[in-house]
Amino acid sequence: MKRAYTNCILLDGTEQMEPVRGKALLTENDKITAIVDAGASLDGYEVIDLHGGYLCPGLINLHVHLAGNGKPSAKPRDNAALVRKILSNGLTRAIAYRLVCNYAKLELLGGVTTVRTVGGIADFDTRCRDDSAAGKVLAPRILAANEGISVPGGHMAGSVAVAAHNNTEALAQLKKASAQKVDLVKLMITGGVLDATEKGTPGEMKMPPEMIKAVCDAAHKQGYTVAAHTESPAGVKAALENGVDSIEHGAKMDEETVRLYKERGAFLCTTISPALPYALFDTAVSGASEKAQYNGKIVFDGVVESAKTALANGIPVGLGNDVGCPYITQYDFWRELCYFHKYCGVSNRFALYTATLRNAQLAGIGDVTGSIAPGKSADFIVTRENPLEDLRALQHLELVVCRGRAVKSPSPKRKKEVDALLDPYLV
């Protein structure tokens, strides 16, 4: 398992990365061991010629729901009823778990070598995490939250989150998650685009502040970070005031919110992908109601403005794409980088850095992965074209390597109708 990747152009994933030529990357088993000059002796290594391709760190997706496939749906689905059916017997549970593993594999085939799950079915995410680490399934490294904690009538209650009626039930779910050895905790503090009861009110507060505080305090004592679904200014403030570590999605900020982020030391996980179809597609295509489209535009604008404000004020920003939402497939995380560049005005280099080393640091694994450096995990991808010139190069991969395990010419089966609808928003 000693390999030398030669004839490549290195992009190391750091904020100031520049293409480096004339080097070879050496790995042994699951680790990068050295970066050497092209003329160095490679005795004892399996030599893999990359034919001038660009080698960069594997992408890291900080906001994933492994139970979803991103299939467009003209009508809202009863996800809670579907999950009840899935968990009703051993056969359906086994089939559903296999699907989750297959969806995780699609993330890998799309160039994502680490995912952070923020709401899933039962304990499927931690099981998939452990099976992936053991080499039993082909999947990325997984940081898993399993089921989130919501409230009755709250976001994703009954599907990828448990509805807690009071603090006691919320803490009982935290105890259950801890027994499943989760890596982080997820709260559903506000509603979402489709949860809003009225036009102009997306991100309605659902979880009471005292429940947020109770879970955050208990989770922190156990060493967990807490991520929170929040899509309104009031929700973001309530989350930060009561101990949340990362705001998922976000909303427009004022000076007080900026101060709260900094005092809390929290980061923003920007997710432009899920609101885009509701906000920008014609309703004849998306099937969204006028209310959903209007609210989708509020959330979309809020996510973008939140990211811009965070970047301008030195608040850490990570990237996720809320995969599993309609039109957001498990193999298309690269689109989120394109949107980050287009709508938030960052450079291609900064977008790639954010989706690699910065995301690794924010997830607490910056010493493990996220950049091309000796001692780091052998997690990288190879593209034919330079992603610093055009991020769409990340769609066409020649090689994916995760923990030293190589997948040549990854080619996930694409949904052509989704490509046709989303491609116009890349440039």
N, C-alpha and C positions, 0 to 999 in steps of 0.2 A: 504493500500500500504506500510505497514511496513514489511520488509522481512529480514530474517537472513539466510545468506548463510554459511552453516556449513560443517565441515569435508572436508576442502579444504586445498591446499597448495598455499600460496600467493606469487606472484611475483609482486612487486609494480611498476615496470616500470622505476625505477631510474637507473642511470648508473652503480651503484654497486649492483644491486638487487641480493638477494640470496633467495632461497626458505624458506618460513616461515611457520612452522606447528603449530598446536594447537591454531588457531585463528578462529573467525567467523567474517564475514563482514556484517554489518548492513546498511540497506538502508531505506529511507522513500521517497516515490514518486520517484522523479528523482535524488536524491542526496545520496551519501555515507554519513552516519552520524557517524559511529564509527567502529573501529576494536577492538574486545574484545576477552578475553580469551575464550577458548572453553567451559569452565564450567559456564560462566556467565548466568544469568537469561535471558530467551528469551520470557518472558510473553508479550503478545500483538503482537508478530511477527509471520508471516507466515514463518515456518522453511523449508528451501530447502536444503536437504542433497546432497552434491556434490560428495560423495563417493570417496574421496581421489583425486579428479581432481585438475589440476593446474589452478588457477584463476589469470589472468593477465589483464592489461588494453586492451581495444579494440584497434585494429590497426587504424592508421591514414594514409590515402593515399593522398599525397600532389599533385598528378598530374593525374587528371581524366578527361575524356571526356564522359559524361553520355549518349551521343547520339550514342555511338558505342557498339557493342557486341563482338568484337574481332574475328569474324568469319574469318577464312582463306580465302583468295581470290587469285586465280592464276593470275588474270588480274587486273590491276589498275582500280579503280572505279571512275566514274565522280561524286564525292561527291557534287560538286556545283549544278549540274543538279538535283541530288536527293533531296537536300535541297529546291531548288526552287519548286519542285513538292510537297514536304511535306507542304510547306507554302502557297500553291496555293489556298486552300479552308479550311473552318472550319472543315470539317470531317477529312481530312488528318492531319490537325494540332492536332486535339483531339486524333487521333490514335497515332501519333508520341509522344505526351506528355505522353500518357499512357505507351508507350514503355520506355521512359526516366525514369519514376517512377519505372517501373519494373526492369530496369537495376540498378537503385539506390538500390532497394531491394536486388538484387543479391550481391552488395557490402556488405550489412549488413549480409547476410547469409554467406558470406565468412569471417566474423570476423572483418570487417571494420566498425567502429562506427562513423568516421568522414571522409569526403572527401573534397578536395579542387579542384573545377572544374576550368579548364583553357582553356575554349573554348567550346561553346555549341550552340545549335540552338535557335535563337530568345531569349525570356526570360524564356525558359523552366527551366533552372537551378535554378533561383531565385524562380520561382513558386513552383518547387519541394521542395526547401529549406523550404519555408513557409508552404506548406502542410505537410511536415514531422514534422516541429516544432509544428504544430497544432494537430498532431496525425491523420491527414486525410489519410496519406499513410505510409506504413512501409518502412522507409528509414533511412540512417545515418544522423547525423548532416552534413549540407552542407555549405561550404564557397564557394560562387558562383561568377564567373566572367562573366557569360553569353558569348556573342560573343567576341572573341578577335579582335584586330585591326591588320590588315595586309595591304598589298599594292597590286595593280594589278599584278597578276602573282606570288604573294607571297604565303607563306605557309598557306594552308587551306583557302585561300581567296575564299569567296562565300559559304563556307560550315559552319564551326564553327568560322569563322572570317570574318569581313567586310573589303573589299578592299578600303582603303583611298587613293585618288589620291594626296592629299596634306595635309598640316598641318591643314587647316580649316576643312576638312572632318574628319581627325583623331580626332580633338577636338570635333566635332559634335557627333561622336560616343561615346566619353567619356561622353559627356553630356547626351546622351541617356542611357548609362549604369548607370550613376548616378541616373537618374530618375527611373530606375528599381531597385534601391537600392542594387547594387552589393556589394560584400565584398572586391573585389580586381580587378585589371585591368591586362589584358594579352596582350602582344605585340608579334607579329610574326616577329622577326628581320631578321632571316636567313631562307634559305630554309632547307629542310630535305633530307633524303636519296633519296627519289623518285623524289624530285624537281630538283636535279642536272642535268644540261644539258650535262655535260661531266664526264668521268671517272676520279676520283681523286679530284673532286671539290664539295663534299657535304657541306652543310652549307654555301652556297653562300650568301653574303650580299644582302638583298632585301630592307630593310627599311633604308632611309637616316638618318644619325645621328641627323640632325636638327628636324626630326619628333619624334625620340625617346625622345630627350630633351624636346620638346614642350609638349608631352603627360605626361612624368614623372613630369615635373614641375607643370602642371595643376592638375594631379592626387594627388600629394603630398599636394598641397594646400587644396584639398578637403578631405584629410585624408586617401587616398587609398595607398596601396602598389602596386608595379608594378612587375609582373612576366614576363619573356621574354623567348620565344623559341629561343635558340641559340645553333648551332651545329658546330661552327668553332672558332678557336682562334681569328680571326678578329672580328667575331660577338660578342664574349664574351667581348672583350675590348671595342667595341663601346657601348655595353649595359651598362657596368659599368661606362664608362666615362660620360655617359649622364643620369645617375640617376636610373637605374633599381635596384630593391631590391632583386630579386632572379633570378638566372640563371637556366633555366630549361634544363636539359640534360647536357650541358657543352662540353668542348673540352680541349685538352692538354694545359697546362699552362706554361708560362715562369715566370721569376721573376717579370716582370712588371705587369702581370695579378694577381699574388699573392698580389702585393702591391695595385692594384686597388680594389680587393675584400676587403682588410682590410680597406682601406681609405673610401670606400663606406659603409662598415658595411653590405655587402650583403651576402646572403647564396647561396649554391649550392643545387639544387634539383636533385639528382642522379636518372636516369631512365635507368637501364640496360636492362630491359625486351624488349622494342620495337625494338632495333637494333639487338638483339641476333639472331632471325630467319634469318634475311637478311645476317648476318655475318657468322653464323655457320651452318645453314642448307645447305644441298645439293640443288643446284638450281632446280633439278628435283622435289624436295619436295616443296620448297618455291615458285617456279614459277618466281623467280627473274631473271632479266637479269644479264649478267656478270658485267655490269656497276653498277647495284643496289647492287649486292653482294660485289663488291670491295668497293663501297662507304659505304655500311653498315658496313664493317669491320673497315673502318676509323672512323666512328661515334662510333661504339662499343668500340674500343680501346680508343678513345678520352674520352668517358664517364667514363670508368673505370680509366684511368690515371688521369682524372680531380678529381675524388673522392679521389684517393690515395694522390694526391698532396694537396688537400684541407685539408684532415685529418692530413697530416704531418705538415701543416703550421697553424693549429688552425683556419681554415676557417670553419664555421658551415656547416654541411651537413645534408640534409633531404632526404627522400625517397618517390618516387612516381613510378608508373609503366606505365604511359601513356596508361591507359586502353582504349580500343576501337581500337587500332592498331591491325593488323592481328596477331592472336594467343594470344592476351592479353585479357583475359576474365575478366568480372566484379567480379568474385568470387575468383580470384587467386592472390591477392596481396601478399600473403605469399611467393610466388615464388621470388619476388623482394628481400625479406630478405635473402633467400637462395643464390641468386646471389651476393648480397652485401658481404655475408660471404665468398663465394667461390672465387670471382674474385677480391675483394678489400682487402681480408685478415683480416677482422674484426672478432671478436668473436661472437658467437651466442648471448651472452648477449648484446653486443654493438649494434648488428643488431636489437634486440627486443627493446632496449632502444630508438634507433633512430626512429623506426616506431611507438613509443608510445609517451613518454614524450618529446623527443627532437623535433619530428614533431609538437607536440602541441605548444611547445614554439616558434618554427620558424613560425608557422601560427598565432601567437599572441593570442592563447587561452590556454596557459599553466596554467593559473589560473582556468580554467574551466574543463579541461579533460587531459588525457594522463598518469595519474598515479592513483594508488589505495591509496587514502588518504581521511580522513574526509573533507567534504565540496566540494569535486569534484563531477562532474556528475557521475551517476551510469552507466558507460560505461565500460564493461568488457566482457571477453570471458573465457570459460573453456575448457581445453583440457585434454585428458586422460593421455598423456605422457608429459614429461618435455621438453618444447621448448628450454631450455638452453642447453640441451644435443643434441637435434636434432630439427632444426626449422621446419622440415616436420610435426611435431606434430600439427602445426597450420592449417594443411589442414583438420584435423578431429576434429570438434568442437562438444561439447556436449551441449553448451549453449552460446547464445549471448545476452547481455543486453545492450541496448542503451537508455540513459535517463530514466532508470528504467524499460523500457519495455522489457520483456524477450521473447526470441524465443528459445524454447527447440528443441534439435536435428535438427539444421538447415541442410538442405541437398539440396543445389542447384543442378540442373540437369547439369551434367558435359559433356563437349565435349570430348569423349574418344580419338578421333584422335589427339586432341591437347595435352592431357595428355601423350599419347604415344610418341609424338615428343619432348615434353619439359622435361619429367622426366629424361632422361639421363644427362641433364645439371645441375641437382641439386647437384650432388656429384662429 
